């Protein structure tokens, strides 16, 4: 018997609705079964999503041809903008590592150290809105890269207002664009940022 194990019943949901259930040791669950058991407070659909995400984290699912096509078409303009601005391109793997709970395509950005993060493309949206949603996720990835390099974690910047915060992806007249908050004004279509000097 493990003497480090807490005794007594697991605590119930907190006031904010987040459960503290489960047996913890140094803020980690002792094993996967205890973690799964602690998910009792979730509705069954969400609980199954978490369990499937755990399975995918160990054994990612390769995207099928249709999913790879959506990923390729949606990420292409963002990769052009990253390259134009001198950013390192992400290593995007066509594999699902998690279940997002939405209708869409998931993929994985793998970092050189083997870690990574998931990205999601909602397929129930028109292509322009898919690019807008993915642009927000790529911006967060780029911000992490810039921060780790000791630079201002803002990408992309408006060429006319580089001291301002990063541009925002938006859909204007049915097309995904980068919008500067100063004014505001459209900088360029997503995928058409000017090359950095």
The 8 nearest C-alpha neighbors of each residue, nearest first, counted from 0:
[[1, 2, 4, 3, 5, 6, 29, 22],
 [0, 2, 3, 4, 5, 29, 6, 24],
 [1, 3, 4, 0, 5, 6, 24, 29],
 [4, 2, 1, 5, 24, 0, 6, 23],
 [3, 5, 2, 1, 6, 24, 22, 23],
 [6, 4, 3, 7, 22, 23, 24, 2],
 [5, 7, 4, 8, 9, 22, 3, 2],
 [8, 6, 9, 5, 10, 22, 4, 21],
 [9, 7, 10, 6, 20, 11, 5, 21],
 [8, 10, 20, 21, 11, 7, 22, 19],
 [9, 11, 20, 19, 8, 12, 18, 21],
 [12, 10, 20, 18, 19, 13, 9, 40],
 [11, 13, 18, 16, 17, 19, 14, 10],
 [12, 14, 16, 15, 17, 18, 11, 19],
 [13, 15, 16, 12, 17, 18, 11, 19],
 [14, 16, 13, 17, 12, 18, 19, 11],
 [17, 15, 13, 14, 12, 18, 40, 11],
 [18, 16, 13, 12, 15, 19, 14, 40],
 [19, 17, 12, 20, 13, 11, 16, 40],
 [18, 20, 10, 12, 11, 21, 17, 13],
 [21, 19, 9, 37, 10, 18, 11, 22],
 [20, 22, 37, 9, 23, 33, 34, 19],
 [21, 23, 28, 9, 33, 29, 5, 24],
 [24, 22, 28, 27, 26, 21, 25, 29],
 [23, 25, 26, 27, 28, 29, 22, 4],
 [24, 26, 27, 23, 28, 29, 3, 22],
 [27, 25, 24, 23, 28, 22, 29, 21],
 [28, 26, 24, 23, 25, 29, 22, 30],
 [27, 29, 23, 30, 34, 22, 24, 33],
 [28, 30, 27, 23, 24, 33, 22, 31],
 [31, 29, 28, 33, 32, 34, 27, 35],
 [30, 32, 34, 33, 35, 28, 29, 36],
 [33, 31, 35, 34, 30, 36, 37, 29],
 [32, 34, 36, 31, 35, 30, 37, 21],
 [33, 35, 31, 37, 32, 36, 28, 21],
 [36, 34, 32, 37, 38, 33, 31, 50],
 [35, 37, 33, 34, 38, 39, 32, 21],
 [38, 36, 21, 34, 20, 35, 39, 33],
 [37, 39, 36, 35, 40, 41, 46, 34],
 [40, 38, 37, 41, 36, 46, 42, 35],
 [39, 41, 38, 42, 18, 37, 12, 20],
 [42, 40, 39, 46, 38, 45, 43, 44],
 [41, 43, 45, 44, 46, 40, 39, 38],
 [42, 44, 46, 45, 47, 41, 39, 48],
 [45, 43, 47, 46, 42, 48, 41, 100],
 [44, 46, 48, 47, 43, 42, 41, 49],
 [45, 47, 43, 49, 48, 44, 41, 42],
 [48, 46, 50, 44, 45, 49, 51, 43],
 [49, 47, 45, 51, 46, 50, 98, 52],
 [48, 50, 52, 46, 47, 51, 53, 45],
 [49, 51, 47, 53, 52, 48, 46, 54],
 [52, 50, 54, 48, 53, 49, 47, 55],
 [53, 51, 97, 55, 49, 98, 54, 50],
 [52, 54, 50, 56, 51, 55, 49, 57],
 [53, 55, 51, 52, 57, 56, 58, 50],
 [56, 54, 59, 96, 58, 52, 57, 53],
 [55, 57, 96, 53, 54, 58, 59, 52],
 [58, 56, 55, 54, 59, 53, 96, 52],
 [57, 59, 55, 56, 54, 60, 96, 53],
 [60, 58, 55, 96, 95, 56, 94, 57],
 [59, 61, 95, 94, 62, 55, 58, 96],
 [62, 60, 94, 93, 63, 95, 59, 92],
 [61, 63, 94, 93, 66, 67, 60, 64],
 [62, 64, 66, 65, 67, 61, 93, 68],
 [65, 63, 67, 66, 68, 62, 69, 61],
 [64, 66, 68, 67, 63, 69, 62, 70],
 [67, 65, 69, 63, 68, 64, 62, 104],
 [68, 66, 70, 64, 65, 69, 62, 71],
 [67, 69, 71, 65, 66, 70, 72, 64],
 [70, 68, 66, 72, 67, 71, 73, 65],
 [69, 71, 67, 73, 68, 72, 74, 66],
 [72, 70, 68, 74, 69, 73, 75, 67],
 [73, 71, 69, 75, 70, 74, 68, 76],
 [74, 72, 70, 130, 71, 75, 69, 129],
 [73, 75, 77, 71, 72, 76, 70, 78],
 [76, 74, 78, 77, 72, 73, 71, 79],
 [190, 77, 75, 79, 78, 74, 189, 80],
 [76, 78, 80, 74, 79, 75, 190, 81],
 [77, 79, 81, 75, 80, 76, 82, 74],
 [80, 78, 76, 82, 77, 190, 81, 83],
 [81, 79, 83, 77, 190, 78, 82, 192],
 [80, 82, 86, 78, 84, 83, 79, 77],
 [81, 83, 85, 79, 80, 84, 86, 78],
 [84, 82, 194, 80, 81, 85, 79, 195],
 [83, 85, 195, 81, 82, 194, 86, 80],
 [86, 84, 82, 83, 81, 87, 195, 194],
 [85, 87, 81, 82, 84, 88, 83, 141],
 [88, 86, 89, 85, 81, 82, 144, 141],
 [89, 87, 86, 81, 90, 78, 82, 91],
 [90, 88, 91, 108, 87, 109, 110, 78],
 [89, 91, 109, 108, 92, 88, 110, 107],
 [92, 90, 108, 107, 89, 109, 93, 106],
 [91, 93, 107, 94, 106, 108, 90, 109],
 [94, 92, 106, 62, 61, 67, 91, 107],
 [93, 95, 61, 106, 62, 60, 92, 59],
 [94, 96, 106, 60, 105, 59, 97, 61],
 [97, 95, 55, 56, 59, 94, 52, 107],
 [96, 98, 52, 95, 55, 99, 56, 51],
 [99, 97, 52, 100, 48, 51, 49, 96],
 [98, 100, 101, 97, 119, 48, 105, 103],
 [99, 101, 98, 48, 102, 45, 103, 44],
 [102, 100, 99, 103, 121, 98, 122, 119],
 [103, 101, 121, 122, 123, 100, 104, 99],
 [102, 104, 121, 122, 120, 101, 105, 119],
 [103, 105, 120, 119, 66, 121, 106, 122],
 [104, 106, 119, 95, 118, 120, 103, 117],
 [105, 107, 95, 94, 93, 118, 117, 92],
 [108, 106, 117, 92, 91, 116, 118, 109],
 [109, 107, 91, 115, 116, 90, 92, 117],
 [110, 108, 115, 90, 114, 107, 113, 91],
 [109, 111, 115, 114, 112, 113, 108, 90],
 [110, 112, 113, 109, 114, 90, 115, 89],
 [113, 111, 110, 114, 109, 115, 108, 90],
 [114, 112, 110, 111, 109, 115, 108, 116],
 [115, 113, 110, 112, 109, 116, 111, 108],
 [114, 116, 109, 110, 108, 113, 107, 117],
 [117, 115, 108, 107, 118, 109, 114, 110],
 [116, 118, 107, 106, 108, 119, 105, 96],
 [117, 119, 106, 105, 107, 136, 116, 120],
 [120, 118, 105, 104, 121, 106, 103, 117],
 [119, 121, 104, 103, 129, 122, 133, 105],
 [122, 120, 103, 123, 102, 124, 129, 119],
 [123, 121, 103, 124, 102, 120, 104, 129],
 [122, 124, 121, 102, 125, 103, 129, 101],
 [125, 123, 122, 128, 121, 129, 126, 127],
 [124, 126, 128, 127, 129, 123, 122, 121],
 [127, 125, 129, 128, 130, 124, 73, 122],
 [128, 126, 130, 175, 129, 174, 125, 131],
 [127, 129, 131, 130, 126, 125, 124, 132],
 [128, 130, 126, 132, 131, 127, 120, 124],
 [129, 131, 133, 127, 128, 73, 132, 134],
 [130, 132, 128, 134, 129, 168, 133, 175],
 [133, 131, 129, 134, 135, 130, 128, 136],
 [132, 134, 136, 130, 135, 131, 129, 137],
 [135, 133, 137, 131, 132, 136, 130, 138],
 [136, 134, 138, 133, 132, 137, 139, 131],
 [135, 137, 133, 139, 138, 134, 140, 118],
 [136, 138, 140, 134, 139, 135, 141, 133],
 [139, 137, 141, 135, 136, 140, 134, 154],
 [138, 140, 142, 136, 137, 141, 143, 135],
 [139, 141, 137, 143, 138, 142, 136, 144],
 [142, 140, 138, 144, 143, 139, 137, 145],
 [143, 141, 152, 139, 145, 144, 140, 153],
 [142, 144, 146, 140, 141, 145, 147, 139],
 [145, 143, 141, 147, 142, 146, 148, 140],
 [144, 146, 152, 150, 148, 142, 147, 143],
 [147, 145, 152, 149, 143, 148, 150, 144],
 [146, 148, 144, 149, 145, 143, 150, 142],
 [149, 147, 145, 146, 150, 144, 143, 151],
 [150, 148, 146, 147, 145, 151, 152, 144],
 [151, 149, 145, 146, 148, 152, 147, 153],
 [150, 152, 153, 146, 145, 149, 142, 154],
 [153, 151, 142, 145, 146, 150, 143, 154],
 [152, 154, 165, 142, 151, 155, 164, 156],
 [155, 153, 165, 156, 138, 141, 142, 152],
 [154, 156, 165, 166, 153, 157, 138, 84],
 [155, 157, 165, 161, 154, 166, 158, 153],
 [156, 158, 160, 161, 159, 179, 166, 186],
 [159, 157, 160, 161, 156, 186, 193, 195],
 [158, 160, 157, 161, 156, 186, 162, 179],
 [159, 161, 157, 162, 158, 163, 181, 156],
 [162, 160, 157, 156, 163, 158, 159, 164],
 [163, 161, 160, 164, 156, 157, 159, 165],
 [164, 162, 161, 160, 165, 181, 156, 157],
 [165, 163, 153, 166, 162, 156, 180, 161],
 [166, 164, 153, 156, 154, 155, 167, 163],
 [165, 167, 179, 178, 177, 155, 156, 157],
 [168, 166, 178, 177, 169, 165, 179, 180],
 [167, 169, 177, 131, 176, 178, 134, 166],
 [170, 168, 176, 175, 131, 171, 167, 177],
 [169, 171, 175, 174, 173, 176, 128, 172],
 [172, 170, 173, 174, 169, 175, 176, 185],
 [173, 171, 174, 170, 175, 176, 169, 127],
 [172, 174, 171, 170, 127, 175, 128, 125],
 [175, 173, 170, 171, 127, 172, 176, 188],
 [176, 174, 170, 127, 189, 169, 131, 188],
 [175, 177, 188, 189, 169, 168, 187, 170],
 [178, 176, 168, 186, 167, 187, 166, 189],
 [177, 179, 185, 167, 166, 186, 184, 168],
 [180, 178, 166, 183, 181, 184, 157, 185],
 [181, 179, 183, 182, 178, 166, 184, 167],
 [182, 180, 183, 179, 184, 160, 163, 178],
 [183, 181, 184, 180, 179, 185, 178, 160],
 [182, 184, 180, 181, 179, 178, 185, 186],
 [183, 185, 179, 182, 178, 186, 180, 181],
 [184, 186, 178, 187, 177, 179, 176, 183],
 [187, 185, 177, 178, 184, 179, 157, 188],
 [188, 186, 177, 185, 176, 192, 191, 189],
 [187, 189, 176, 191, 190, 175, 177, 192],
 [190, 188, 176, 191, 175, 177, 76, 187],
 [76, 189, 191, 80, 79, 77, 188, 192],
 [192, 190, 188, 189, 187, 193, 80, 79],
 [193, 191, 80, 187, 190, 194, 83, 189],
 [194, 192, 191, 195, 83, 84, 80, 187],
 [195, 193, 83, 84, 196, 192, 85, 82],
 [196, 194, 84, 83, 193, 85, 192, 158],
 [195, 194, 84, 193, 85, 83, 158, 192]]
